[in-house]
Amino acid sequence: MRVPNSVVLPVGTHVDCCREEEVEEKRRDIMARIAAMLAERKSNLAHFIDNLEASEEPEFYVDQWERLKEMESCTLTILNLVAVNCTDRCDIKKLEATILEHVKNEELFPEVVRVLPPVYRQVEAAIVDIARSEEMADHGMMDLQYLLSKLSQCEHLANLGRELLQDILRYLHRIGLVVWYEEIKHLESTVFLQPTFLITMFKLLVRYRLVQQLENIS
């Protein structure tokens, strides 16, 4: 809701726990809840903006007004919910195909046709090689400065600067090749070259019926 021109694909899991007629019922319910949530957000923003504009000294609230107007202008495209059975590989492949179909839609993602400089592909290929190398730890974590020094050892990337590398990392983060939390102070100097490791960690920490599982431990 805070990112301009966002596109969201809702995914419903645990289809295997539902009867066929329940799946469609839940799909409609979820989409209706999302629509209601967006309508409420739009109404609340309009209400807050009207209050600021109607205040006796609106000049004191210019910053708040501008921020609210900026949020009001953020468009959000909600795609149709995809229901999947995570235990069925065919369903996972179907979800993958749906995501790729949407990503290739130029109306949804105008930048999909943008031509990237060759250095982007060169850095991407070099990072893949580093991630697959024997010296790379399983967790795939690497200091940003150390990553820059490793990439600079490649002959065609000898002049790679930190600022350009950060731009490329933002792109690689968006496409999911790496994970780089530059907005988090304690993680801004760490690049995760193996995103699957993070997924494994999250699966251990955030899981279905976690509370009940913990309560069952004597």
C-alpha positions, -999 to 999 in steps of 0.1 A, spaced: 0 0 0 30 23 4 48 14 -28 37 32 -60 21 10 -87 23 -21 -66 10 -54 -80 -1 -81 -55 -9 -117 -63 -28 -133 -33 -20 -170 -29 -42 -193 -8 -25 -224 6 -36 -255 23 -62 -263 -4 -56 -300 6 -73 -292 39 -105 -280 23 -134 -294 3 -136 -283 -33 -167 -261 -27 -149 -245 3 -120 -234 -18 -141 -212 -41 -161 -199 -11 -129 -189 7 -114 -174 -25 -145 -151 -28 -143 -142 9 -106 -133 8 -110 -111 -23 -140 -94 -8 -120 -87 24 -92 -72 4 -116 -50 -16 -132 -39 17 -98 -31 32 -87 -10 2 -120 8 2 -117 16 39 -81 28 34 -92 51 6 -120 65 28 -98 70 58 -71 88 37 -98 111 22 -111 118 57 -77 127 71 -69 150 41 -103 168 45 -96 173 82 -62 189 75 -76 211 47 -104 222 70 -82 230 100 -78 266 111 -41 267 104 -35 242 75 0 256 68 12 238 100 2 205 85 17 208 50 41 179 56 14 156 68 -9 167 39 18 160 13 25 125 28 -12 116 28 -17 129 -8 14 108 -18 -2 77 -1 -35 85 -18 -19 85 -52 -3 50 -47 -21 27 -70 -25 -10 -60 -34 -37 -85 -48 -69 -69 -47 -99 -92 -71 -129 -88 -62 -152 -59 -44 -184 -68 -53 -214 -46 -26 -241 -43 -19 -274 -26 17 -270 -15 21 -308 -12 13 -311 -49 42 -303 -72 18 -297 -102 1 -270 -82 35 -254 -74 44 -254 -112 10 -240 -120 16 -211 -95 50 -205 -111 35 -204 -145 9 -179 -133 35 -156 -118 56 -157 -149 26 -149 -171 18 -118 -149 54 -107 -148 56 -107 -186 25 -85 -188 38 -51 -200 7 -34 -188 13 -45 -152 51 -42 -154 62 -16 -180 98 -19 -170 99 -56 -181 110 -43 -215 137 -20 -202 172 -28 -216 198 -31 -188 234 -21 -192 257 -52 -199 275 -47 -166 242 -58 -148 244 -92 -165 281 -94 -158 277 -87 -121 248 -111 -120 268 -139 -136 298 -132 -113 276 -133 -82 261 -167 -93 296 -181 -97 306 -168 -62 274 -183 -46 282 -217 -62 319 -217 -53 332 -242 -27 345 -214 -5 310 -200 -1 294 -209 33 260 -226 32 243 -195 47 254 -174 17 260 -143 38 287 -119 26 298 -85 36 290 -58 10 326 -45 8 340 -80 6 316 -88 -22 328 -56 -41 364 -67 -37 356 -102 -49 338 -88 -80 366 -64 -87 389 -93 -91 371 -102 -123 390 -85 -152 359 -70 -168 346 -57 -134 379 -41 -122 364 -6 -123 331 -16 -105 323 11 -79 303 7 -47 275 30 -59 270 11 -91 271 -22 -73 244 -10 -49 222 -1 -79 227 -36 -93 220 -52 -60 187 -34 -58 178 -48 -92 190 -84 -82 170 -80 -49 139 -71 -69 142 -102 -91 150 -124 -62 185 -135 -70 199 -120 -38 185 -105 -7 198 -72 5 180 -53 33 196 -19 27 168 -2 47 177 -21 79 207 -5 96 221 -37 111 218 -55 78 227 -28 52 263 -41 49 252 -78 45 242 -94 12 225 -128 13 236 -146 -18 216 -177 -10 179 -165 -4 169 -202 0 188 -203 33 166 -174 46 135 -193 35 147 -224 54 153 -203 85 119 -187 83 103 -221 79 119 -231 112 108 -200 130 74 -191 114 53 -221 108 17 -233 108 4 -243 142 37 -233 158 22 -225 192 4 -259 194 37 -276 184 56 -258 211 29 -266 237 33 -303 229 69 -303 239 72 -317 274 
